[in-house]
Amino acid sequence: MNVWTGADAKDLRDALRLSHNRFSVRAGIHINTIKKWCTRGETITLLPEYAERLNSVLAAATPAQRAQFHRLQTKRAVAPGALELDDDPAIWKSTCEDVTDDLARKDLLVDRREAATTLFGVVVGTYLLEPLERWLRQQRDTATPAPVITGTGTQELDELEHAARLFREWDDKFGGGLRRKAVVGQLSEVNDMVTAATSPATRQRLGHIRALLAETAATMSWDSGDQHTAQGYYMLSIRSAREAGDPALFANGLAGLARQMLTLEPEGDGVDRIAYTHARANDALELVRLAQDVVGRSITPTTRALLYTREAWAYAKLGRPAAFHRAADNAHAAFAKARPDDDPYWLHYFDAAELSGTLGGRLLELARKEADFADEAAEAITSAIALRRPERWRSSALDRLGIAEARLIQGEYGEARRLGEVAIQDVGKTSSHRVQAKVSEVYQRAAECGDSRPVVELRDMLHPLTLSPA
């Protein structure tokens, strides 16, 4: 940007979610100057030297932070109420083929640097749940039997499913969205084949592959901070899985949509953050209950355990530790009955390490408000680290950053510093936006722990990573 106003500077600070003091340090500008800009807003144009510094800060931001910055700027320029939400969106009315074509075409054409405008389309609450339930009611009498995915069939179908599997394994390993465009391109190709297919069995299997690719594209988009795109692909995965007669993949899509609700952050000033977080947690609970009601006992114990972890996550967000432990116990009990050979290959990522890591991360959320949970969180995350399969860099980075934060909460600063140094090695191997956000969380936690030598060293190690885009 060539010209910056005080309002632009405030948008950047809000997008980075920094206090006046931390934004002052990040930009190298005196805090009184920062506060003056916020007060005067659009009535003050910044000097070129200040504009250059803010351009540097913006360039170092994550893609999601830059998207949020442009969204806030757009929001100031758009009259209130200009965005209208559709209570009967096309994604639930059009055919799966048309929905896929529309999503993929727009996604492949959009400039990710200008993707901020797509964030306007994220729907929550009634606008998310009611159209979904309405569509499900219409589907109850038309669902097809579950397909038998055994690797038989034409060689081309086998190769397509193998490609979908490789994309998913790559995402499980590294995270981020580096190969997302390739997934979307493959999704578009499979969709064309569905449209041309004449055999019901072929259409059903292609629909299953389409659901797998859509879920992978959704996860990659979510992990890159592109929430609107992620939501569209999750909805497509849910639809495709349902139409292909795959209850487990359908439940997995709803679990992904629930997870997204649990990670959304309120935007702009004047938003009641607690009320927003609680509302999204209730959205997630509704999605989990919907999945449980629809699939019943037709899914494996592993899939049931996955749904229980989303339920536990929601209760942690709601600040209900007793309900969290009840759901977590249900997850452990279901997982104890799991037989991996009965699970589809795409569910193999949800192993004992993922179970412990997911629940450990939620205990860590509880520990931020009540430190007594830090011991339990550390125990669960330590178990996840011990069980984690090699080269799962994203998950390993999240685990190790989580255990470092737990040690900070416990006051074990020397151990936190040591664990933080180990975590940084894994952070450098992933492009995940979630990992980048976790680095910032641990850095902010360390900033609240005083100036003892281990804490200062940990902050110094993490600080360069907070400036690096994921």
C-alpha positions in Angstrom: 0.0 0.0 0.0 1.3 3.4 -0.9 -0.8 5.4 1.4 -1.8 4.4 5.0 -4.3 6.1 7.3 -4.7 5.7 11.0 -7.7 3.5 10.3 -5.6 1.2 8.1 -3.1 0.9 10.9 -5.9 -0.1 13.3 -7.2 -2.7 10.8 -3.7 -4.2 10.6 -3.4 -4.3 14.4 -6.8 -5.9 14.7 -6.0 -8.4 12.0 -2.8 -9.4 13.8 -4.7 -9.5 17.1 -2.0 -7.5 18.9 -2.3 -5.1 21.8 -1.1 -1.5 21.3 2.1 -2.4 23.1 2.8 -5.5 21.0 1.9 -3.8 17.8 4.3 -1.0 18.7 7.1 -3.5 19.2 6.3 -5.4 16.0 6.2 -2.2 13.9 9.1 -0.4 15.7 6.8 2.7 16.3 6.2 4.4 19.6 3.1 3.3 21.3 1.8 6.9 21.7 1.9 7.3 17.9 0.0 4.0 17.5 -2.7 5.2 19.9 -2.9 8.6 18.1 -3.5 6.8 14.8 -6.3 4.8 16.3 -8.0 7.9 17.7 -7.8 9.9 14.5 -8.6 7.0 12.1 -9.1 8.0 8.5 -8.5 11.7 9.2 -4.7 11.2 9.5 -2.4 10.1 6.6 0.8 8.4 7.8 4.3 9.6 6.9 6.1 7.5 4.2 8.5 6.1 6.7 5.7 4.8 8.8 3.9 3.4 5.8 7.0 1.5 4.8 7.2 -0.1 8.2 3.6 -1.1 8.2 4.0 -2.6 4.7 6.8 -4.7 6.1 4.6 -5.9 9.0 1.8 -6.7 6.5 4.2 -8.6 4.2 5.3 -10.7 7.2 1.8 -11.6 8.3 0.3 -15.0 7.6 -2.1 -15.4 4.6 -5.1 -15.6 7.0 -3.9 -12.4 8.8 -3.5 -10.6 5.5 -7.0 -11.8 4.4 -8.4 -10.5 7.7 -6.7 -7.2 7.1 -8.3 -6.8 3.7 -11.6 -7.9 5.0 -11.6 -5.3 7.7 -10.8 -2.7 5.1 -13.6 -3.9 2.9 -15.9 -3.9 5.8 -15.3 -0.2 6.4 -16.0 0.6 2.8 -19.2 -1.5 2.6 -22.5 -0.1 4.0 -23.8 -2.1 7.0 -26.3 -4.8 6.0 -24.9 -5.1 2.5 -24.3 -8.8 3.0 -27.5 -10.9 2.9 -27.5 -14.5 4.1 -29.6 -17.0 2.1 -31.7 -19.3 4.3 -31.9 -21.8 1.4 -28.4 -21.7 -0.1 -27.7 -23.2 -3.5 -25.2 -25.7 -2.1 -28.1 -27.7 -0.7 -30.4 -27.2 -3.6 -28.3 -27.7 -6.7 -26.9 -31.1 -7.9 -23.6 -32.3 -6.5 -22.2 -32.0 -10.0 -23.2 -28.3 -10.3 -22.0 -27.5 -6.7 -18.6 -29.1 -7.4 -18.2 -27.3 -10.7 -19.0 -24.0 -9.2 -16.7 -24.4 -6.2 -13.8 -25.7 -8.2 -14.1 -23.1 -11.0 -14.2 -20.2 -8.5 -11.4 -21.7 -6.4 -9.0 -22.3 -9.3 -9.6 -18.7 -10.7 -9.4 -16.7 -7.5 -6.3 -14.8 -6.6 -5.5 -16.0 -3.0 -4.1 -12.6 -2.2 -7.5 -11.2 -2.8 -9.4 -14.1 -1.1 -10.5 -11.9 1.8 -13.8 -11.2 0.1 -14.6 -14.9 0.3 -14.6 -14.8 4.1 -17.9 -12.9 3.9 -19.5 -16.2 3.0 -18.9 -18.2 6.1 -22.2 -19.1 7.6 -22.9 -20.1 11.2 -25.8 -20.7 13.6 -29.3 -21.0 12.0 -28.1 -20.2 8.5 -25.7 -23.2 8.7 -27.9 -25.7 10.5 -31.4 -25.2 9.2 -30.6 -25.7 5.4 -28.5 -28.7 6.3 -31.2 -30.4 8.3 -33.8 -29.5 5.6 -31.7 -31.2 3.0 -31.2 -34.3 5.2 -34.9 -34.6 5.7 -35.3 -34.7 1.9 -32.5 -37.3 1.6 -33.8 -39.8 4.2 -35.8 -41.8 1.7 -33.3 -41.6 -1.1 -30.0 -42.7 0.4 -28.2 -45.5 -1.4 -26.7 -48.5 0.2 -23.1 -48.2 1.4 -20.6 -48.9 -1.4 -18.1 -51.7 -1.1 -14.7 -50.0 -1.7 -12.4 -53.0 -2.1 -10.1 -51.8 -4.8 -11.9 -53.8 -7.4 -13.3 -52.3 -10.6 -11.7 -50.6 -13.5 -8.1 -49.7 -13.3 -8.9 -46.0 -13.9 -11.2 -45.9 -10.8 -8.5 -47.7 -8.7 -5.9 -45.1 -9.8 -8.3 -42.2 -9.0 -8.9 -43.5 -5.6 -5.1 -44.1 -5.1 -4.5 -40.5 -6.1 -7.1 -39.3 -3.5 -5.4 -41.4 -0.9 -1.9 -39.9 -1.7 -3.3 -36.4 -1.4 -4.8 -37.2 1.9 -1.6 -38.8 3.2 0.4 -35.8 2.1 -1.9 -33.5 4.0 -1.8 -35.7 7.1 2.0 -35.5 7.0 2.7 -31.8 6.2 -0.5 -29.8 6.5 -1.0 -26.4 4.9 -2.3 -25.9 1.4 0.7 -26.3 -0.9 -0.9 -29.0 -3.0 -4.5 -27.8 -2.6 -4.8 -26.6 -6.2 -3.8 -30.1 -7.4 -6.5 -31.6 -5.2 -9.1 -29.2 -6.6 -8.0 -29.9 -10.1 -8.4 -33.7 -9.5 -11.8 -33.0 -7.8 -13.0 -31.2 -11.0 -11.8 -34.1 -13.2 -13.6 -36.7 -11.1 -16.8 -34.5 -11.1 -16.7 -34.5 -14.9 -16.5 -38.3 -14.8 -19.5 -38.5 -12.5 -21.5 -36.4 -14.9 -20.5 -38.7 -17.8 -20.9 -42.0 -16.0 -23.9 -44.2 -17.0 -23.4 -47.1 -14.6 -25.0 -46.5 -11.2 -22.1 -48.5 -9.5 -19.5 -46.4 -11.3 -21.3 -43.2 -10.3 -21.5 -44.3 -6.7 -17.8 -45.1 -6.5 -16.9 -41.8 -8.3 -19.1 -40.0 -5.8 -17.2 -41.6 -3.0 -13.9 -40.5 -4.5 -15.3 -37.0 -5.0 -16.3 -36.9 -1.3 -12.8 -37.9 -0.3 -11.2 -35.2 -2.5 -13.6 -32.6 -1.3 -12.9 -33.4 2.4 -9.1 -33.1 1.7 -9.6 -29.8 -0.1 -11.7 -28.6 2.9 -9.0 -29.6 5.4 -6.3 -28.0 3.4 -8.3 -24.8 3.0 -9.1 -24.7 6.7 -5.5 -25.4 7.6 -4.5 -22.5 5.4 -6.9 -20.1 7.1 -9.3 -19.8 4.2 -12.5 -20.5 6.1 -15.2 -19.8 3.5 -13.6 -22.1 0.9 -13.1 -24.8 3.6 -16.8 -24.6 4.5 -17.9 -25.0 0.9 -15.8 -28.1 0.5 -16.9 -29.6 3.8 -20.5 -29.2 2.7 -19.7 -30.8 -0.7 -18.0 -33.7 1.0 -21.1 -34.2 3.3 -23.4 -34.2 0.3 -21.2 -36.5 -1.9 -20.7 -39.0 0.9 -24.4 -39.1 1.7 -25.3 -39.6 -1.9 -22.6 -42.3 -2.3 -24.1 -44.1 0.7 -21.0 -43.9 2.9 -22.2 -43.1 6.5 -18.6 -43.0 7.9 -17.4 -40.4 5.4 -20.6 -38.4 5.9 -20.0 -38.4 9.7 -16.3 -37.4 9.1 -17.4 -34.4 7.0 -19.8 -33.2 9.7 -17.0 -33.7 12.3 -14.8 -31.5 10.1 -17.5 -28.8 9.9 -17.9 -29.0 13.6 -14.1 -28.6 14.1 -14.2 -25.5 11.9 -16.9 -24.0 14.1 -14.7 -24.6 17.1 -11.8 -22.8 15.6 -13.5 -19.7 14.2 -12.5 -16.4 15.8 -14.8 -13.3 16.2 -13.7 -10.4 13.9 -13.6 -6.7 14.5 -14.1 -4.6 17.6 -17.2 -4.6 19.8 -17.8 -8.4 19.5 -18.4 -10.3 22.7 -15.7 -12.9 22.3 -17.1 -15.3 24.9 -20.6 -15.2 23.6 -19.3 -15.8 20.0 -17.2 -18.7 21.1 -20.1 -20.3 23.0 -22.4 -19.9 20.0 -19.9 -21.6 17.7 -19.5 -24.4 20.3 -23.2 -24.9 20.3 -23.2 -25.0 16.5 -20.6 -27.8 16.8 -22.6 -29.7 19.3 -25.6 -29.6 16.9 -23.5 -30.9 14.0 -22.2 -33.8 16.1 -25.6 -34.7 17.3 -26.9 -34.5 13.8 -24.2 -36.9 12.7 -24.9 -39.3 15.5 -28.6 -39.3 14.8 -28.2 -39.9 11.1 -25.6 -42.6 11.1 -26.7 -44.4 14.3 -24.7 -47.6 14.8 -23.8 -47.9 11.1 -20.3 -46.5 11.7 -17.2 -48.1 13.3 -16.1 -47.4 16.9 -13.3 -45.3 15.6 -15.7 -42.9 13.9 -17.9 -42.8 17.0 -14.7 -41.9 19.0 -14.0 -39.1 16.5 -17.4 -37.6 17.0 -17.1 -37.8 20.8 -13.8 -35.8 20.6 -15.7 -33.0 18.8 -18.3 -33.1 21.5 -15.6 -32.9 24.2 -14.0 -30.0 22.3 -17.2 -28.1 22.3 -17.7 -28.6 26.0 -14.2 -27.3 26.7 -15.0 -24.2 24.7 -18.1 -23.8 26.8 -16.1 -24.0 30.0 -17.8 -27.2 31.1 -15.1 -29.5 32.4 -17.4 -32.2 33.8 -19.2 -32.5 30.4 -15.8 -32.5 28.7 -14.6 -35.4 30.7 -17.9 -37.3 30.1 -17.5 -36.9 26.3 -13.8 -37.7 26.5 -14.5 -40.9 28.5 -17.0 -41.9 25.8 -14.3 -41.3 23.1 -11.8 -43.5 25.0 -14.4 -46.2 25.5 -15.4 -46.2 21.8 -11.8 -46.2 20.7 -11.0 -49.2 23.0 -13.5 -51.2 20.9 -11.9 -50.1 17.6 -10.5 -52.7 15.1 -8.3 -50.9 12.6 -8.9 -53.5 9.9 -12.6 -52.6 10.0 -11.9 -48.9 9.4 -11.6 -47.3 5.9 -8.0 -46.3 5.1 -8.9 -42.6 5.2 -9.7 -42.9 8.9 -6.3 -44.3 9.8 -5.1 -40.8 10.7 -7.4 -41.0 13.8 -5.2 -43.3 15.9 -4.3 -43.4 19.6 -1.9 -40.5 19.1 -4.6 -38.3 17.5 -7.1 -39.2 20.2 -4.7 -38.2 23.0 -3.4 -35.1 21.2 -6.9 -33.8 20.4 -8.2 -34.3 24.0 -4.9 -33.0 25.4 -5.2 -29.8 23.4 -8.7 -29.3 24.8 -7.5 -29.9 28.3 -4.9 -27.2 27.6 -7.7 -24.8 26.7 -9.3 -25.5 30.1 -5.9 -25.0 31.8 -5.6 -21.5 30.4 -8.5 -20.6 32.7 -7.9 -23.1 35.5 -4.3 -24.1 35.9 -5.2 -27.3 37.7 -5.9 -28.9 34.3 -2.3 -28.4 33.1 -1.1 -31.6 34.6 -3.8 -33.7 32.9 -3.2 -31.8 29.6 0.6 -32.5 29.8 0.0 -36.2 30.5 -2.3 -36.5 27.5 -0.1 -34.6 25.1 3.0 -36.5 26.3 1.2 -39.7 25.4 0.4 -38.3 22.0 4.0 -37.5 21.4 5.1 -41.0 22.4 2.5 -42.6 20.1 2.7 -40.2 17.1 3.8 -41.9 13.9 7.0 -40.6 12.3 6.9 -37.8 9.8 3.5 -36.4 11.0 5.1 -33.0 11.1 2.0 -30.9 11.6 0.6 -33.0 14.4 4.0 -33.4 16.0 4.5 -29.6 15.9 1.1 -29.0 17.5 1.8 -31.6 20.2 5.3 -30.2 21.1 4.1 -26.6 21.2 1.2 -27.7 23.3 3.4 -29.5 25.9 5.7 -26.4 26.0 2.7 -24.2 26.8 1.5 -26.7 29.5 4.9 -26.5 31.2 4.7 -22.7 31.1 1.3 -22.8 32.8 2.8 -25.2 35.4 5.7 -22.8 36.0 8.3 -25.3 34.7 10.1 -22.6 32.6 13.3 -24.5 32.0 11.5 -27.5 30.7 9.2 -25.3 28.6 12.3 -23.7 27.0 13.8 -27.1 26.2 10.5 -28.4 24.7 10.0 -25.2 22.8 13.4 -25.6 21.1 12.5 -29.2 20.1 9.1 -28.0 18.8 10.7 -25.4 16.5 12.4 -28.2 14.6 9.0 -29.6 13.6 7.5 -26.2 13.0 9.9 -25.6 10.2 8.7 -28.7 8.4 5.1 -27.6 7.9 3.3 -24.8 6.2 0.2 -25.1 8.4 -1.6 -22.0 9.5 -2.7 -23.7 12.6 0.9 -24.4 13.6 1.7 -20.7 13.0 -1.2 -19.7 15.2 -0.1 -22.1 17.9 3.4 -20.6 17.8 1.9 -17.2 18.4 -0.2 -18.6 21.3 2.9 -20.0 23.0 4.8 -16.8 22.4 2.0 -14.8 24.0 1.9 -17.2 26.9 5.6 -16.8 27.4 5.2 -13.0 27.3 3.0 -13.3 30.4 5.5 -15.4 32.4 8.0 -12.8 33.4 11.6 -12.3 32.4 13.4 -15.3 33.8 16.3 -16.5 31.6 14.5 -19.6 30.2 11.4 -17.6 29.4 13.3 -14.9 27.7 15.2 -17.5 25.7 12.0 -19.2 24.7 10.5 -15.9 23.5 13.6 -15.1 21.6 13.4 -18.5 19.8 9.7 -18.1 19.0 9.7 -14.5 18.0 11.1 -14.9 14.4 8.5 -17.6 13.8 5.7 -15.2 14.7 6.9 -12.9 11.9 7.0 -15.6 9.3 4.0 -16.4 7.1 2.9 -20.0 7.3 
